[in-house]
Amino acid sequence: MVATISAEQPHILVVDDDDRLRQLLVKYLSENGFVVIPAKDAADARAKLKGLQFDLVILDLMMPGETGLEFAADFRQRSSVPILMLTAMGEADDRIKGLEHGADDYLVKPFEPRELVLRLHNILKRLPEQKPEDVEVQLGDAVFQTGRGELVVSGSAVRLTDIEIALLRVLAIRAGEILSRDALIDLTGTTGGGRAVDVQVTRLRRKIERDPKLPRYLQTVRGRGYVLRPD
């Protein structure tokens, strides 16, 4: 079964090297109305940020390699997406450092999950309504608007499901880059494994390709994944 992602659901990136906590956050926040994408470290987070637009980042302070403070400082130079920082350190100096490096809020581990959800909602309420950047991608007779998630084929609008929009948007933003099934699962929130991705790709081809059996734009790279090659 493939999960349907609503455009109204806030998209959250969870960056934490603790596998157990990361999985618990994904499960709990998903059950509370968020679309959640996990990242195990700063490098993984950057890869996810290239493929999707997020409404908020939950960031662990202490991570191996690049720390949460270092990542936050660099990220804040390029983005205004709010950051909620998690840490086991509750001293005032540590909280101040987090805020100085770009965090919008701070939560000390261990924490009550309900408090985390309330803090996320409070941060999101303060944000001005923003629309994702709209880029037009030409695919023969088809034109896809990445921000609005609209597909027009030969002048007529074609309905896309939310998961089709998420998949086509990721492929369009990273046009020319081969994305594995696992990467597409992570970047779109698709559930059901690689087979579910294959099914969605097949459906998309029926909507954008003149001959879905011989795709010109949404191509399979054997053993590696899929790639979108616009005009």
C-alpha positions as CSV (number, residue, x, y, z in Angstrom):
1,M,0.0,0.0,0.0
2,V,1.3,3.5,-0.8
3,A,0.7,6.3,1.7
4,T,-1.0,9.4,0.4
5,I,0.8,12.6,1.3
6,S,-1.3,15.7,1.6
7,A,0.1,19.0,0.5
8,E,-1.5,20.4,3.7
9,Q,0.6,18.2,6.0
10,P,3.7,19.9,7.4
11,H,6.9,18.3,6.1
12,I,9.5,17.7,8.9
13,L,13.1,16.6,8.5
14,V,14.4,14.7,11.5
15,V,18.2,14.7,11.8
16,D,19.5,12.4,14.6
17,D,22.2,9.8,14.7
18,D,20.3,7.7,17.3
19,D,18.5,5.1,15.2
20,R,16.0,4.2,17.9
21,L,15.0,7.8,18.7
22,R,14.9,8.7,15.0
23,Q,12.5,5.8,14.3
24,L,10.3,6.7,17.3
25,L,10.1,10.3,16.1
26,V,9.1,9.3,12.6
27,K,6.4,7.0,13.9
28,Y,5.0,9.4,16.5
29,L,5.0,12.5,14.4
30,S,3.6,10.6,11.4
31,E,0.7,9.5,13.6
32,N,0.2,13.2,14.6
33,G,-0.3,14.7,11.1
34,F,3.2,15.3,9.9
35,V,5.1,14.0,6.9
36,V,8.4,13.0,8.3
37,I,11.7,12.2,6.5
38,P,14.6,10.9,8.6
39,A,18.3,11.7,8.2
40,K,21.1,10.0,10.2
41,D,23.6,12.8,10.0
42,A,24.4,16.2,8.5
43,A,25.4,14.7,5.1
44,D,22.3,12.7,4.9
45,A,20.2,15.8,5.8
46,R,21.8,17.8,3.0
47,A,20.9,15.1,0.5
48,K,17.3,15.1,1.6
49,L,17.1,18.9,1.5
50,K,18.2,18.8,-2.2
51,G,15.1,16.7,-3.1
52,L,12.3,18.1,-1.0
53,Q,11.2,21.3,0.6
54,F,10.6,21.1,4.4
55,D,8.5,23.3,6.7
56,L,10.7,22.5,9.8
57,V,13.9,20.7,10.8
58,I,14.3,18.8,14.1
59,L,18.1,18.7,14.7
60,D,20.1,16.7,17.2
61,L,22.9,18.9,18.8
62,M,25.5,16.1,19.4
63,M,26.2,14.1,16.2
64,P,29.4,12.4,15.1
65,G,31.3,14.3,12.4
66,E,29.6,17.6,11.7
67,T,27.7,18.6,14.9
68,G,24.2,20.0,15.0
69,L,25.5,23.4,15.9
70,E,27.8,23.4,12.8
71,F,25.0,22.2,10.5
72,A,22.6,24.8,11.9
73,A,25.0,27.6,11.4
74,D,25.7,26.6,7.8
75,F,22.0,25.9,7.0
76,R,20.8,29.2,8.4
77,Q,23.0,31.1,6.0
78,R,21.1,29.5,3.1
79,S,17.6,28.9,4.5
80,S,15.0,30.5,6.8
81,V,13.3,27.1,7.5
82,P,12.9,26.9,11.3
83,I,15.0,24.6,13.4
84,L,14.0,22.9,16.6
85,M,17.2,21.6,18.3
86,L,17.2,18.5,20.5
87,T,20.0,17.9,23.1
88,A,20.7,16.0,26.2
89,M,22.4,19.1,27.6
90,G,20.1,21.5,29.5
91,E,22.5,24.1,30.7
92,A,21.6,27.7,29.8
93,D,24.9,28.2,27.9
94,D,24.0,25.3,25.7
95,R,20.6,26.6,24.9
96,I,22.0,30.0,24.1
97,K,24.6,28.5,21.8
98,G,21.8,26.7,19.9
99,L,19.9,29.9,19.5
100,E,23.0,31.8,18.4
101,H,23.7,29.2,15.7
102,G,20.2,29.6,14.2
103,A,17.8,27.4,16.2
104,D,14.3,28.7,16.7
105,D,13.5,26.5,19.7
106,Y,15.2,24.1,22.0
107,L,14.0,20.9,23.7
108,V,16.1,18.9,26.2
109,K,16.2,15.1,26.1
110,P,14.4,13.1,27.5
111,F,11.2,15.0,26.5
112,E,7.5,14.3,26.4
113,P,6.4,13.6,22.8
114,R,3.3,15.7,23.3
115,E,5.4,18.7,24.2
116,L,7.4,18.2,21.0
117,V,4.2,18.3,18.9
118,L,3.0,21.4,20.7
119,R,6.3,23.2,20.1
120,L,6.2,22.2,16.4
121,H,2.7,23.6,15.9
122,N,3.6,26.8,17.7
123,I,6.6,27.3,15.5
124,L,4.6,26.6,12.4
125,K,1.9,29.0,13.4
126,R,4.4,31.8,13.5
127,L,5.5,31.2,9.9
128,P,4.1,33.3,7.0
129,E,2.4,31.2,4.4
130,Q,4.9,30.4,1.7
131,K,4.6,28.6,-1.6
132,P,7.4,26.4,-3.0
133,E,9.4,27.8,-5.8
134,D,7.6,27.1,-9.1
135,V,9.8,25.7,-11.8
136,E,8.4,24.7,-15.2
137,V,9.7,21.3,-16.5
138,Q,9.1,20.5,-20.2
139,L,8.5,16.8,-21.0
140,G,7.5,16.8,-24.6
141,D,3.8,17.6,-24.8
142,A,3.7,17.6,-21.0
143,V,4.6,20.5,-18.7
144,F,5.0,20.1,-14.9
145,Q,5.0,23.0,-12.5
146,T,7.0,21.9,-9.5
147,G,5.7,24.4,-7.0
148,R,2.0,24.0,-7.7
149,G,2.3,20.3,-8.5
150,E,0.3,20.8,-11.7
151,L,0.7,18.7,-14.9
152,V,-0.6,19.9,-18.3
153,V,-0.5,17.6,-21.3
154,S,-1.3,19.0,-24.7
155,G,-3.0,22.0,-23.1
156,S,-5.2,19.9,-20.8
157,A,-4.7,19.6,-17.0
158,V,-4.0,16.0,-15.9
159,R,-4.9,15.0,-12.3
160,L,-2.0,13.7,-10.2
161,T,-2.3,12.0,-6.8
162,D,-0.3,13.5,-3.9
163,I,2.3,10.8,-4.1
164,E,2.6,11.2,-7.8
165,I,3.2,14.9,-7.3
166,A,5.8,14.2,-4.6
167,L,7.6,11.7,-6.8
168,L,7.6,13.8,-10.0
169,R,8.7,16.9,-8.0
170,V,11.7,15.1,-6.6
171,L,12.7,13.7,-10.0
172,A,12.2,17.1,-11.6
173,I,14.2,19.1,-9.0
174,R,17.0,16.6,-9.4
175,A,16.6,16.1,-13.2
176,G,19.4,14.1,-14.8
177,E,20.4,12.5,-11.4
178,I,19.8,8.8,-11.0
179,L,17.8,8.2,-7.9
180,S,17.5,4.7,-6.3
181,R,14.2,3.3,-5.1
182,D,15.4,3.7,-1.5
183,A,16.3,7.3,-2.1
184,L,12.8,8.0,-3.7
185,I,11.2,6.2,-0.7
186,D,13.1,8.5,1.7
187,L,12.5,11.7,-0.3
188,T,8.8,11.2,-0.9
189,G,7.6,9.3,2.1
190,T,6.3,6.4,0.0
191,T,5.6,3.2,1.9
192,G,5.4,-0.3,0.5
193,G,9.0,-0.7,-0.6
194,G,10.6,-0.6,-4.0
195,R,7.7,-2.3,-5.6
196,A,5.4,0.6,-4.6
197,V,7.9,3.1,-6.3
198,D,7.8,1.0,-9.4
199,V,4.0,1.1,-9.5
200,Q,4.0,4.9,-9.1
201,V,6.6,5.3,-11.9
202,T,4.4,3.2,-14.2
203,R,1.4,5.4,-13.4
204,L,3.4,8.6,-14.0
205,R,4.6,7.3,-17.4
206,R,1.1,6.7,-18.5
207,K,0.5,10.4,-17.9
208,I,3.6,12.0,-19.3
209,E,5.0,9.7,-22.0
210,R,3.7,9.2,-25.5
211,D,4.7,5.5,-25.3
212,P,4.8,4.4,-21.6
213,K,6.5,1.1,-22.7
214,L,9.3,3.0,-24.3
215,P,9.8,6.0,-22.0
216,R,11.6,9.0,-23.3
217,Y,11.6,11.2,-20.2
218,L,11.2,9.0,-17.0
219,Q,13.8,6.4,-17.6
220,T,14.9,3.2,-15.8
221,V,18.6,2.8,-15.2
222,R,19.0,-0.9,-14.7
223,G,20.3,-1.8,-11.3
224,R,20.4,1.8,-10.1
225,G,17.0,3.4,-10.2
226,Y,15.1,6.1,-12.1
227,V,16.1,9.4,-13.7
228,L,14.0,12.2,-15.3
229,R,15.5,13.7,-18.5
230,P,13.4,16.8,-19.5
231,D,13.7,18.5,-22.9
